[in-house]
């Protein structure tokens, strides 16, 4: 076990844990943002650089600081390590610069993008973005293409996080798309005369942090904050069958996998559940989906309150104020 201090809060984690996951065990505002790292996808991370942090003390044995900012998603903790995230002006300035780079070629599509309201880049730009861009060159543009019968690719919006390629590599039986070309010419595309067509290809949409990959069956149907997300499940032989139904009245507009408080899918779902069962009668509805209170989707969204879980979370916060070692946070109450 290793003890690491992040923004003045000490936590003990298993050896080999990254700084990012150590911060997630603490929770709250001191967790670095991440646009490319995905817990369930092996070798993800290290692409977007928005999770940069400052290591002011390498370890108890070697207290020298690291000379440069490091990517928290790829850097393992050491016993006695001291890390600064939101308490370091240098980190905040670097993060602002990274966001500016991510937005260089990103179009102002938020008013018409299906990802609006649940977009990681939108949230990041709001917190760290500049009001105006300094970029004066022509932005790169791409034509919208279909990379499958259910998936639309807006390459202009892509930030090259590689998540969709990792999904195809690790979750499907044959990857037919990837990153073509190099440098500022890089783009996601399918191989010649190929289309993405397998039972789990729809998960590429769920892991995309921006609006580059969208569900063609949901395009322009509704804004997500006008829908009513419900947890539901069915007996499916291909996957867990645990989903979120995005409903408007009695109509199911979209079916997606369930995500945790960091926007990561824990149990991937098959295309049959995602596309072929848009009838409420096909599902056992469990109840309203818990939505982060900071999300625009939470507007006019009501759900039952688990008083016992709330009591445990209050006790956890009291221990946090006392500086004790924290138990694991309850994901439903860390909003």
ZADO-1210 file (C-alpha; in nm, 4 decimals, padded with zeros to 6 digits):
<atoms>
<atom x="00.0000" y="00.0000" z="00.0000" code="UNK" pos="1"/>
<atom x="00.1098" y="00.3586" z="-00.0692" code="UNK" pos="2"/>
<atom x="00.0068" y="00.6834" z="00.0955" code="UNK" pos="3"/>
<atom x="-00.0294" y="00.9790" z="-00.1391" code="UNK" pos="4"/>
<atom x="-00.1362" y="01.3365" z="-00.0648" code="UNK" pos="5"/>
<atom x="-00.3417" y="01.5145" z="-00.3318" code="UNK" pos="6"/>
<atom x="-00.4236" y="01.8812" z="-00.2764" code="UNK" pos="7"/>
<atom x="-00.3643" y="01.8358" z="00.0964" code="UNK" pos="8"/>
<atom x="-00.5834" y="01.5255" z="00.1320" code="UNK" pos="9"/>
<atom x="-00.4058" y="01.2005" z="00.2166" code="UNK" pos="10"/>
<atom x="-00.5338" y="00.8668" z="00.0886" code="UNK" pos="11"/>
<atom x="-00.3920" y="00.5147" z="00.1037" code="UNK" pos="12"/>
<atom x="-00.4175" y="00.3103" z="-00.2158" code="UNK" pos="13"/>
<atom x="-00.2829" y="-00.0136" z="-00.3580" code="UNK" pos="14"/>
<atom x="00.0632" y="-00.0137" z="-00.5150" code="UNK" pos="15"/>
<atom x="00.0467" y="00.0527" z="-00.8896" code="UNK" pos="16"/>
<atom x="-00.2618" y="00.2760" z="-00.8632" code="UNK" pos="17"/>
<atom x="-00.2399" y="00.5802" z="-01.0883" code="UNK" pos="18"/>
<atom x="-00.2651" y="00.9333" z="-00.9494" code="UNK" pos="19"/>
<atom x="-00.5980" y="00.9780" z="-01.1295" code="UNK" pos="20"/>
<atom x="-00.7563" y="00.6701" z="-00.9705" code="UNK" pos="21"/>
<atom x="-00.6147" y="00.7671" z="-00.6315" code="UNK" pos="22"/>
<atom x="-00.7861" y="01.1050" z="-00.6687" code="UNK" pos="23"/>
<atom x="-01.1090" y="00.9308" z="-00.7662" code="UNK" pos="24"/>
<atom x="-01.1003" y="00.7404" z="-00.4378" code="UNK" pos="25"/>
<atom x="-01.1064" y="01.0769" z="-00.2613" code="UNK" pos="26"/>
<atom x="-01.3666" y="01.2248" z="-00.4970" code="UNK" pos="27"/>
<atom x="-01.4882" y="01.5801" z="-00.5326" code="UNK" pos="28"/>
<atom x="-01.3329" y="01.8726" z="-00.7187" code="UNK" pos="29"/>
<atom x="-00.9751" y="01.7546" z="-00.6806" code="UNK" pos="30"/>
<atom x="-01.0252" y="01.4714" z="-00.9332" code="UNK" pos="31"/>
<atom x="-00.8435" y="01.5652" z="-01.2577" code="UNK" pos="32"/>
<atom x="-01.0578" y="01.5645" z="-01.5731" code="UNK" pos="33"/>
<atom x="-00.9957" y="01.2947" z="-01.8343" code="UNK" pos="34"/>
<atom x="-01.0976" y="01.2902" z="-02.1999" code="UNK" pos="35"/>
<atom x="-00.9114" y="00.9824" z="-02.3252" code="UNK" pos="36"/>
<atom x="-00.8615" y="00.7573" z="-02.0197" code="UNK" pos="37"/>
<atom x="-01.1218" y="00.4846" z="-01.9698" code="UNK" pos="38"/>
<atom x="-01.0953" y="00.2443" z="-01.6764" code="UNK" pos="39"/>
<atom x="-01.2291" y="-00.0625" z="-01.8567" code="UNK" pos="40"/>
<atom x="-01.0240" y="-00.0076" z="-02.1744" code="UNK" pos="41"/>
<atom x="-00.6692" y="-00.1430" z="-02.1467" code="UNK" pos="42"/>
<atom x="-00.3872" y="00.0948" z="-02.2499" code="UNK" pos="43"/>
<atom x="-00.6190" y="00.3963" z="-02.2774" code="UNK" pos="44"/>
<atom x="-00.4994" y="00.7356" z="-02.1530" code="UNK" pos="45"/>
<atom x="-00.2046" y="00.9620" z="-02.2186" code="UNK" pos="46"/>
<atom x="-00.3542" y="01.1170" z="-02.5335" code="UNK" pos="47"/>
<atom x="-00.5473" y="01.4302" z="-02.4358" code="UNK" pos="48"/>
<atom x="-00.3215" y="01.5678" z="-02.1567" code="UNK" pos="49"/>
<atom x="-00.6043" y="01.7431" z="-01.9686" code="UNK" pos="50"/>
<atom x="-00.5294" y="01.5355" z="-01.6565" code="UNK" pos="51"/>
<atom x="-00.1836" y="01.6915" z="-01.6055" code="UNK" pos="52"/>
<atom x="-00.0855" y="01.7393" z="-01.2408" code="UNK" pos="53"/>
<atom x="00.2220" y="01.8627" z="-01.0521" code="UNK" pos="54"/>
<atom x="00.4207" y="01.6186" z="-00.8365" code="UNK" pos="55"/>
<atom x="00.5943" y="01.8315" z="-00.5720" code="UNK" pos="56"/>
<atom x="00.7401" y="01.5300" z="-00.3910" code="UNK" pos="57"/>
<atom x="00.8225" y="01.2079" z="-00.5732" code="UNK" pos="58"/>
<atom x="00.8142" y="00.9786" z="-00.2703" code="UNK" pos="59"/>
<atom x="00.9186" y="00.9527" z="00.0927" code="UNK" pos="60"/>
<atom x="01.2491" y="00.7930" z="-00.0110" code="UNK" pos="61"/>
<atom x="01.3194" y="01.0461" z="-00.2857" code="UNK" pos="62"/>
<atom x="01.1446" y="01.3758" z="-00.2032" code="UNK" pos="63"/>
<atom x="01.2656" y="01.5544" z="-00.5162" code="UNK" pos="64"/>
<atom x="00.9810" y="01.7014" z="-00.7276" code="UNK" pos="65"/>
<atom x="00.9235" y="01.5802" z="-01.0810" code="UNK" pos="66"/>
<atom x="01.0678" y="01.8378" z="-01.3247" code="UNK" pos="67"/>
<atom x="00.7582" y="01.8579" z="-01.5459" code="UNK" pos="68"/>
<atom x="00.3843" y="01.8176" z="-01.5149" code="UNK" pos="69"/>
<atom x="00.2787" y="01.4536" z="-01.5542" code="UNK" pos="70"/>
<atom x="-00.0307" y="01.2809" z="-01.6921" code="UNK" pos="71"/>
<atom x="-00.2134" y="01.1549" z="-01.3837" code="UNK" pos="72"/>
<atom x="-00.3862" y="00.8762" z="-01.5798" code="UNK" pos="73"/>
<atom x="-00.0515" y="00.7087" z="-01.6625" code="UNK" pos="74"/>
<atom x="00.1630" y="00.7916" z="-01.3588" code="UNK" pos="75"/>
<atom x="00.1569" y="00.5418" z="-01.0685" code="UNK" pos="76"/>
<atom x="00.1692" y="00.6702" z="-00.7124" code="UNK" pos="77"/>
<atom x="00.4647" y="00.6191" z="-00.4779" code="UNK" pos="78"/>
<atom x="00.4529" y="00.6005" z="-00.1009" code="UNK" pos="79"/>
<atom x="00.4858" y="00.9551" z="00.0341" code="UNK" pos="80"/>
<atom x="00.4101" y="01.1234" z="-00.2988" code="UNK" pos="81"/>
<atom x="00.2638" y="01.4758" z="-00.2826" code="UNK" pos="82"/>
<atom x="00.0530" y="01.5955" z="-00.5760" code="UNK" pos="83"/>
<atom x="-00.1019" y="01.9304" z="-00.6628" code="UNK" pos="84"/>
<atom x="-00.4012" y="01.9574" z="-00.8935" code="UNK" pos="85"/>
<atom x="-00.6451" y="02.2444" z="-00.8454" code="UNK" pos="86"/>
<atom x="-00.4151" y="02.4064" z="-00.5868" code="UNK" pos="87"/>
<atom x="-00.1415" y="02.4644" z="-00.8470" code="UNK" pos="88"/>
<atom x="-00.1690" y="02.7751" z="-01.0712" code="UNK" pos="89"/>
<atom x="00.0800" y="02.6082" z="-01.3068" code="UNK" pos="90"/>
<atom x="-00.1518" y="02.3097" z="-01.3546" code="UNK" pos="91"/>
<atom x="-00.4582" y="02.5264" z="-01.4138" code="UNK" pos="92"/>
<atom x="-00.2713" y="02.7381" z="-01.6697" code="UNK" pos="93"/>
<atom x="-00.1460" y="02.4259" z="-01.8502" code="UNK" pos="94"/>
<atom x="-00.4957" y="02.2769" z="-01.8520" code="UNK" pos="95"/>
<atom x="-00.6314" y="02.5978" z="-02.0004" code="UNK" pos="96"/>
<atom x="-00.3716" y="02.5696" z="-02.2777" code="UNK" pos="97"/>
<atom x="-00.4595" y="02.2060" z="-02.3466" code="UNK" pos="98"/>
<atom x="-00.8286" y="02.2953" z="-02.3750" code="UNK" pos="99"/>
<atom x="-00.7375" y="02.5712" z="-02.6195" code="UNK" pos="100"/>
<atom x="-00.5545" y="02.3165" z="-02.8349" code="UNK" pos="101"/>
<atom x="-00.8493" y="02.0731" z="-02.8214" code="UNK" pos="102"/>
<atom x="-01.0784" y="02.3512" z="-02.9415" code="UNK" pos="103"/>
<atom x="-00.8549" y="02.4671" z="-03.2293" code="UNK" pos="104"/>
<atom x="-01.0407" y="02.2636" z="-03.4900" code="UNK" pos="105"/>
<atom x="-01.3542" y="02.1849" z="-03.2930" code="UNK" pos="106"/>
<atom x="-01.6604" y="02.3516" z="-03.4494" code="UNK" pos="107"/>
<atom x="-01.9153" y="02.5562" z="-03.2575" code="UNK" pos="108"/>
<atom x="-02.1783" y="02.2860" z="-03.3087" code="UNK" pos="109"/>
<atom x="-02.3174" y="02.2765" z="-02.9548" code="UNK" pos="110"/>
<atom x="-02.6586" y="02.4218" z="-03.0548" code="UNK" pos="111"/>
<atom x="-02.7159" y="02.1379" z="-03.3043" code="UNK" pos="112"/>
<atom x="-02.4990" y="01.8583" z="-03.1587" code="UNK" pos="113"/>
<atom x="-02.6723" y="01.5528" z="-03.0109" code="UNK" pos="114"/>
<atom x="-02.3999" y="01.5300" z="-02.7462" code="UNK" pos="115"/>
<atom x="-02.4874" y="01.8711" z="-02.6006" code="UNK" pos="116"/>
<atom x="-02.5776" y="01.8432" z="-02.2342" code="UNK" pos="117"/>
<atom x="-02.3640" y="01.5334" z="-02.1789" code="UNK" pos="118"/>
<atom x="-02.0411" y="01.6389" z="-02.3511" code="UNK" pos="119"/>
<atom x="-01.7139" y="01.6208" z="-02.1575" code="UNK" pos="120"/>
<atom x="-01.5473" y="01.8788" z="-02.3825" code="UNK" pos="121"/>
<atom x="-01.8372" y="02.1193" z="-02.3319" code="UNK" pos="122"/>
<atom x="-01.7929" y="02.0961" z="-01.9548" code="UNK" pos="123"/>
<atom x="-01.4159" y="02.1297" z="-01.9823" code="UNK" pos="124"/>
<atom x="-01.4405" y="02.4360" z="-02.2065" code="UNK" pos="125"/>
<atom x="-01.6839" y="02.5975" z="-01.9627" code="UNK" pos="126"/>
<atom x="-01.4436" y="02.5461" z="-01.6705" code="UNK" pos="127"/>
<atom x="-01.1075" y="02.6130" z="-01.8381" code="UNK" pos="128"/>
<atom x="-01.1692" y="02.7563" z="-02.1842" code="UNK" pos="129"/>
<atom x="-01.0922" y="03.1096" z="-02.3000" code="UNK" pos="130"/>
<atom x="-01.3652" y="03.3418" z="-02.4234" code="UNK" pos="131"/>
<atom x="-01.1901" y="03.3877" z="-02.7605" code="UNK" pos="132"/>
<atom x="-00.9481" y="03.1831" z="-02.9650" code="UNK" pos="133"/>
<atom x="-00.6059" y="03.3065" z="-03.0769" code="UNK" pos="134"/>
<atom x="-00.6081" y="03.0716" z="-03.3747" code="UNK" pos="135"/>
<atom x="-00.6203" y="03.2574" z="-03.7072" code="UNK" pos="136"/>
<atom x="-00.5630" y="02.9750" z="-03.9573" code="UNK" pos="137"/>
<atom x="-00.8309" y="02.7814" z="-04.1418" code="UNK" pos="138"/>
<atom x="-00.9763" y="02.4992" z="-03.9378" code="UNK" pos="139"/>
<atom x="-00.9680" y="02.1495" z="-04.0762" code="UNK" pos="140"/>
<atom x="-01.3030" y="02.0161" z="-04.1928" code="UNK" pos="141"/>
<atom x="-01.4349" y="01.6756" z="-04.2962" code="UNK" pos="142"/>
<atom x="-01.7511" y="01.5496" z="-04.4599" code="UNK" pos="143"/>
<atom x="-01.9945" y="01.3622" z="-04.2366" code="UNK" pos="144"/>
<atom x="-01.9867" y="00.9912" z="-04.3177" code="UNK" pos="145"/>
<atom x="-02.1690" y="00.6751" z="-04.2141" code="UNK" pos="146"/>
<atom x="-01.9324" y="00.4155" z="-04.0695" code="UNK" pos="147"/>
<atom x="-02.2169" y="00.1722" z="-04.0158" code="UNK" pos="148"/>
<atom x="-02.5910" y="00.1566" z="-04.0593" code="UNK" pos="149"/>
<atom x="-02.6446" y="00.3017" z="-03.7089" code="UNK" pos="150"/>
<atom x="-02.3366" y="00.5251" z="-03.6550" code="UNK" pos="151"/>
<atom x="-02.2675" y="00.8698" z="-03.7994" code="UNK" pos="152"/>
<atom x="-01.9102" y="01.0059" z="-03.7872" code="UNK" pos="153"/>
<atom x="-01.8484" y="01.3815" z="-03.7550" code="UNK" pos="154"/>
<atom x="-01.4709" y="01.3796" z="-03.7846" code="UNK" pos="155"/>
<atom x="-01.4621" y="01.7597" z="-03.7516" code="UNK" pos="156"/>
<atom x="-01.5636" y="01.7200" z="-03.3860" code="UNK" pos="157"/>
<atom x="-01.3165" y="01.4397" z="-03.3064" code="UNK" pos="158"/>
<atom x="-01.0347" y="01.5040" z="-03.0553" code="UNK" pos="159"/>
<atom x="-00.8525" y="01.1749" z="-03.1348" code="UNK" pos="160"/>
<atom x="-00.8935" y="01.0201" z="-02.7906" code="UNK" pos="161"/>
<atom x="-00.8692" y="00.6679" z="-02.9429" code="UNK" pos="162"/>
<atom x="-01.1452" y="00.5315" z="-02.7180" code="UNK" pos="163"/>
<atom x="-01.3540" y="00.3986" z="-03.0080" code="UNK" pos="164"/>
<atom x="-01.0564" y="00.2103" z="-03.1522" code="UNK" pos="165"/>
<atom x="-00.9871" y="00.0499" z="-02.8140" code="UNK" pos="166"/>
<atom x="-01.3525" y="-00.0584" z="-02.7920" code="UNK" pos="167"/>
<atom x="-01.3287" y="-00.2168" z="-03.1359" code="UNK" pos="168"/>
<atom x="-01.0007" y="-00.3902" z="-03.0458" code="UNK" pos="169"/>
<atom x="-01.1013" y="-00.5204" z="-02.7046" code="UNK" pos="170"/>
<atom x="-01.4772" y="-00.5672" z="-02.7236" code="UNK" pos="171"/>
<atom x="-01.5574" y="-00.6733" z="-03.0793" code="UNK" pos="172"/>
<atom x="-01.4399" y="-00.9656" z="-03.2874" code="UNK" pos="173"/>
<atom x="-01.2885" y="-00.7594" z="-03.5676" code="UNK" pos="174"/>
<atom x="-01.1831" y="-00.3949" z="-03.5877" code="UNK" pos="175"/>
<atom x="-01.2405" y="-00.2342" z="-03.9288" code="UNK" pos="176"/>
<atom x="-01.1685" y="00.1277" z="-03.8398" code="UNK" pos="177"/>
<atom x="-00.8716" y="00.3155" z="-03.7030" code="UNK" pos="178"/>
<atom x="-00.6609" y="00.6320" z="-03.7155" code="UNK" pos="179"/>
<atom x="-00.5478" y="00.7127" z="-04.0665" code="UNK" pos="180"/>
<atom x="-00.2603" y="00.9473" z="-04.1657" code="UNK" pos="181"/>
<atom x="-00.0404" y="01.1458" z="-03.9285" code="UNK" pos="182"/>
<atom x="-00.0144" y="01.4835" z="-03.7537" code="UNK" pos="183"/>
<atom x="-00.2909" y="01.7339" z="-03.8258" code="UNK" pos="184"/>
<atom x="-00.4093" y="01.5080" z="-04.1111" code="UNK" pos="185"/>
<atom x="-00.5021" y="01.2284" z="-03.8714" code="UNK" pos="186"/>
<atom x="-00.8607" y="01.1095" z="-03.8887" code="UNK" pos="187"/>
<atom x="-01.0804" y="00.8188" z="-03.7862" code="UNK" pos="188"/>
<atom x="-01.2021" y="00.6172" z="-04.0817" code="UNK" pos="189"/>
<atom x="-01.2952" y="00.2669" z="-04.1876" code="UNK" pos="190"/>
<atom x="-01.0736" y="00.0587" z="-04.4100" code="UNK" pos="191"/>
<atom x="-01.1556" y="00.0594" z="-04.7817" code="UNK" pos="192"/>
<atom x="-01.5077" y="-00.0685" z="-04.8527" code="UNK" pos="193"/>
<atom x="-01.5576" y="-00.1732" z="-04.4918" code="UNK" pos="194"/>
<atom x="-01.8319" y="-00.0805" z="-04.2462" code="UNK" pos="195"/>
<atom x="-01.8517" y="-00.1141" z="-03.8689" code="UNK" pos="196"/>
<atom x="-02.0960" y="-00.4003" z="-03.8221" code="UNK" pos="197"/>
<atom x="-02.0783" y="-00.6207" z="-03.5123" code="UNK" pos="198"/>
<atom x="-02.2856" y="-00.6938" z="-03.2042" code="UNK" pos="199"/>
<atom x="-02.1110" y="-00.4395" z="-02.9781" code="UNK" pos="200"/>
<atom x="-02.0246" y="-00.1564" z="-03.2190" code="UNK" pos="201"/>
<atom x="-02.2776" y="00.0786" z="-03.0586" code="UNK" pos="202"/>
<atom x="-02.0546" y="00.1083" z="-02.7513" code="UNK" pos="203"/>
<atom x="-01.8244" y="00.3289" z="-02.9600" code="UNK" pos="204"/>
<atom x="-02.0958" y="00.5941" z="-02.9292" code="UNK" pos="205"/>
<atom x="-02.1101" y="00.5645" z="-02.5493" code="UNK" pos="206"/>
<atom x="-01.7345" y="00.5997" z="-02.4968" code="UNK" pos="207"/>
<atom x="-01.6930" y="00.8976" z="-02.7327" code="UNK" pos="208"/>
<atom x="-01.6398" y="01.2057" z="-02.5100" code="UNK" pos="209"/>
<atom x="-01.7607" y="01.4501" z="-02.7763" code="UNK" pos="210"/>
<atom x="-02.0190" y="01.4433" z="-03.0565" code="UNK" pos="211"/>
<atom x="-01.7935" y="01.2798" z="-03.3164" code="UNK" pos="212"/>
<atom x="-01.9807" y="00.9474" z="-03.3082" code="UNK" pos="213"/>
<atom x="-02.3582" y="00.9763" z="-03.2811" code="UNK" pos="214"/>
<atom x="-02.6532" y="00.7387" z="-03.2829" code="UNK" pos="215"/>
<atom x="-02.8326" y="00.7755" z="-03.6182" code="UNK" pos="216"/>
<atom x="-03.1579" y="00.6487" z="-03.4640" code="UNK" pos="217"/>
<atom x="-03.1526" y="00.9368" z="-03.2121" code="UNK" pos="218"/>
<atom x="-03.0216" y="01.2206" z="-03.4312" code="UNK" pos="219"/>
<atom x="-03.2209" y="01.5416" z="-03.3852" code="UNK" pos="220"/>
<atom x="-03.5026" y="01.3572" z="-03.2027" code="UNK" pos="221"/>
<atom x="-03.4741" y="01.5582" z="-02.8792" code="UNK" pos="222"/>
<atom x="-03.2391" y="01.7395" z="-02.6468" code="UNK" pos="223"/>
<atom x="-03.1284" y="01.5082" z="-02.3646" code="UNK" pos="224"/>
<atom x="-03.2527" y="01.7495" z="-02.0977" code="UNK" pos="225"/>
<atom x="-03.6057" y="01.7148" z="-02.2378" code="UNK" pos="226"/>
<atom x="-03.5959" y="01.3367" z="-02.1904" code="UNK" pos="227"/>
<atom x="-03.6667" y="01.1257" z="-01.8843" code="UNK" pos="228"/>
<atom x="-03.3848" y="00.8717" z="-01.8262" code="UNK" pos="229"/>
<atom x="-03.4954" y="00.5477" z="-01.6621" code="UNK" pos="230"/>
<atom x="-03.2888" y="00.2515" z="-01.5451" code="UNK" pos="231"/>
<atom x="-03.4165" y="-00.0708" z="-01.7000" code="UNK" pos="232"/>
<atom x="-03.3075" y="-00.4268" z="-01.7708" code="UNK" pos="233"/>
<atom x="-03.4042" y="-00.7307" z="-01.9738" code="UNK" pos="234"/>
<atom x="-03.2912" y="-01.0905" z="-01.9949" code="UNK" pos="235"/>
<atom x="-03.0368" y="-01.0760" z="-02.2767" code="UNK" pos="236"/>
<atom x="-02.8168" y="-01.3733" z="-02.3777" code="UNK" pos="237"/>
<atom x="-02.5478" y="-01.1456" z="-02.5293" code="UNK" pos="238"/>
<atom x="-02.4897" y="-00.8848" z="-02.2564" code="UNK" pos="239"/>
<atom x="-02.5951" y="-00.7837" z="-01.9055" code="UNK" pos="240"/>
<atom x="-02.9137" y="-00.6223" z="-02.0392" code="UNK" pos="241"/>
<atom x="-02.8762" y="-00.3309" z="-01.7943" code="UNK" pos="242"/>
<atom x="-02.9467" y="-00.0043" z="-01.9767" code="UNK" pos="243"/>
<atom x="-03.0791" y="00.3491" z="-01.9536" code="UNK" pos="244"/>
<atom x="-03.3991" y="00.4251" z="-02.1441" code="UNK" pos="245"/>
<atom x="-03.4134" y="00.7888" z="-02.2581" code="UNK" pos="246"/>
<atom x="-03.7886" y="00.8457" z="-02.2735" code="UNK" pos="247"/>
<atom x="-04.0201" y="01.1226" z="-02.3821" code="UNK" pos="248"/>
<atom x="-04.3682" y="01.0440" z="-02.2635" code="UNK" pos="249"/>
<atom x="-04.4216" y="00.6748" z="-02.3383" code="UNK" pos="250"/>
<atom x="-04.1746" y="00.6697" z="-02.6277" code="UNK" pos="251"/>
<atom x="-03.8213" y="00.5327" z="-02.5945" code="UNK" pos="252"/>
<atom x="-03.6030" y="00.7672" z="-02.7996" code="UNK" pos="253"/>
<atom x="-03.2671" y="00.6116" z="-02.7155" code="UNK" pos="254"/>
<atom x="-03.1161" y="00.3164" z="-02.5303" code="UNK" pos="255"/>
<atom x="-02.7658" y="00.3503" z="-02.3867" code="UNK" pos="256"/>
<atom x="-02.5364" y="00.1712" z="-02.1447" code="UNK" pos="257"/>
<atom x="-02.5204" y="00.2829" z="-01.7828" code="UNK" pos="258"/>
<atom x="-02.2323" y="00.5144" z="-01.6882" code="UNK" pos="259"/>
<atom x="-02.0730" y="00.5951" z="-01.3536" code="UNK" pos="260"/>
<atom x="-02.0061" y="00.9402" z="-01.2064" code="UNK" pos="261"/>
<atom x="-01.7017" y="00.9769" z="-01.4327" code="UNK" pos="262"/>
<atom x="-01.8969" y="00.9046" z="-01.7505" code="UNK" pos="263"/>
<atom x="-01.7510" y="00.5559" z="-01.7952" code="UNK" pos="264"/>
<atom x="-01.9492" y="00.2496" z="-01.8988" code="UNK" pos="265"/>
<atom x="-01.9055" y="-00.0411" z="-01.6587" code="UNK" pos="266"/>
<atom x="-02.1175" y="-00.3015" z="-01.8407" code="UNK" pos="267"/>
<atom x="-02.1265" y="-00.2765" z="-02.2183" code="UNK" pos="268"/>
<atom x="-02.4483" y="-00.3628" z="-02.4019" code="UNK" pos="269"/>
<atom x="-02.5145" y="-00.5335" z="-02.7344" code="UNK" pos="270"/>
<atom x="-02.6659" y="-00.3731" z="-03.0427" code="UNK" pos="271"/>
<atom x="-02.9831" y="-00.5777" z="-03.0053" code="UNK" pos="272"/>
<atom x="-03.0589" y="-00.4112" z="-02.6712" code="UNK" pos="273"/>
<atom x="-02.9519" y="-00.0718" z="-02.8053" code="UNK" pos="274"/>
<atom x="-03.1406" y="-00.0621" z="-03.1356" code="UNK" pos="275"/>
<atom x="-03.3996" y="-00.3394" z="-03.1557" code="UNK" pos="276"/>
<atom x="-03.5950" y="-00.2875" z="-02.8333" code="UNK" pos="277"/>
<atom x="-03.7394" y="00.0634" z="-02.8358" code="UNK" pos="278"/>
<atom x="-04.0646" y="-00.0483" z="-02.6724" code="UNK" pos="279"/>
<atom x="-04.1139" y="-00.0022" z="-02.2968" code="UNK" pos="280"/>
<atom x="-04.2907" y="-00.3386" z="-02.2823" code="UNK" pos="281"/>
<atom x="-03.9615" y="-00.5073" z="-02.3717" code="UNK" pos="282"/>
<atom x="-03.8010" y="-00.3851" z="-02.0493" code="UNK" pos="283"/>
<atom x="-03.8376" y="-00.4082" z="-01.6738" code="UNK" pos="284"/>
<atom x="-03.8173" y="-00.0440" z="-01.5649" code="UNK" pos="285"/>
<atom x="-03.6382" y="-00.0053" z="-01.2319" code="UNK" pos="286"/>
<atom x="-03.6949" y="00.3667" z="-01.1785" code="UNK" pos="287"/>
<atom x="-03.5501" y="00.7108" z="-01.2552" code="UNK" pos="288"/>
<atom x="-03.1798" y="00.7264" z="-01.3354" code="UNK" pos="289"/>
<atom x="-02.9638" y="00.9139" z="-01.0823" code="UNK" pos="290"/>
<atom x="-02.8351" y="01.2304" z="-01.2520" code="UNK" pos="291"/>
<atom x="-02.5503" y="01.4500" z="-01.1276" code="UNK" pos="292"/>
<atom x="-02.7112" y="01.7637" z="-00.9862" code="UNK" pos="293"/>
<atom x="-02.4579" y="01.9770" z="-01.1776" code="UNK" pos="294"/>
<atom x="-02.5765" y="01.8346" z="-01.5106" code="UNK" pos="295"/>
<atom x="-02.8277" y="02.0213" z="-01.7238" code="UNK" pos="296"/>
<atom x="-03.0136" y="01.6894" z="-01.7567" code="UNK" pos="297"/>
<atom x="-03.1008" y="01.7173" z="-01.3856" code="UNK" pos="298"/>
<atom x="-03.3374" y="02.0073" z="-01.4561" code="UNK" pos="299"/>
<atom x="-03.6961" y="01.9012" z="-01.3745" code="UNK" pos="300"/>
<atom x="-03.5665" y="01.5504" z="-01.3034" code="UNK" pos="301"/>
<atom x="-03.7056" y="01.3811" z="-00.9946" code="UNK" pos="302"/>
<atom x="-03.5979" y="01.0584" z="-00.8284" code="UNK" pos="303"/>
<atom x="-03.6364" y="00.8728" z="-00.5038" code="UNK" pos="304"/>
<atom x="-03.3899" y="00.9560" z="-00.2268" code="UNK" pos="305"/>
<atom x="-03.2151" y="00.6697" z="-00.0485" code="UNK" pos="306"/>
<atom x="-03.2063" y="00.8072" z="00.3057" code="UNK" pos="307"/>
<atom x="-02.9740" y="00.5334" z="00.4330" code="UNK" pos="308"/>
<atom x="-02.7235" y="00.5983" z="00.1557" code="UNK" pos="309"/>
<atom x="-02.7505" y="00.9726" z="00.2227" code="UNK" pos="310"/>
<atom x="-02.6745" y="00.9136" z="00.5923" code="UNK" pos="311"/>
<atom x="-02.3629" y="00.7104" z="00.5025" code="UNK" pos="312"/>
<atom x="-02.2446" y="00.9818" z="00.2634" code="UNK" pos="313"/>
<atom x="-02.2891" y="01.2511" z="00.5308" code="UNK" pos="314"/>
<atom x="-02.0847" y="01.0398" z="00.7738" code="UNK" pos="315"/>
<atom x="-01.8175" y="00.9987" z="00.5051" code="UNK" pos="316"/>
<atom x="-01.8017" y="01.3760" z="00.4518" code="UNK" pos="317"/>
<atom x="-01.7650" y="01.4321" z="00.8278" code="UNK" pos="318"/>
<atom x="-01.4663" y="01.1941" z="00.8312" code="UNK" pos="319"/>
<atom x="-01.3276" y="01.3836" z="00.5324" code="UNK" pos="320"/>
<atom x="-01.3441" y="01.7100" z="00.7277" code="UNK" pos="321"/>
<atom x="-01.1564" y="01.5453" z="01.0148" code="UNK" pos="322"/>
<atom x="-00.8837" y="01.4309" z="00.7752" code="UNK" pos="323"/>
<atom x="-00.9351" y="01.0596" z="00.8342" code="UNK" pos="324"/>
<atom x="-00.8850" y="00.7904" z="00.5723" code="UNK" pos="325"/>
<atom x="-01.1953" y="00.7898" z="00.3544" code="UNK" pos="326"/>
<atom x="-01.4095" y="00.4855" z="00.2789" code="UNK" pos="327"/>
<atom x="-01.5171" y="00.4363" z="-00.0794" code="UNK" pos="328"/>
<atom x="-01.7716" y="00.7040" z="-00.1897" code="UNK" pos="329"/>
<atom x="-02.1248" y="00.6063" z="-00.2821" code="UNK" pos="330"/>
<atom x="-02.1444" y="00.6692" z="-00.6620" code="UNK" pos="331"/>
<atom x="-02.5120" y="00.7695" z="-00.6369" code="UNK" pos="332"/>
<atom x="-02.4396" y="01.0507" z="-00.3947" code="UNK" pos="333"/>
<atom x="-02.1156" y="01.2056" z="-00.5199" code="UNK" pos="334"/>
<atom x="-02.3030" y="01.4487" z="-00.7430" code="UNK" pos="335"/>
</atoms>
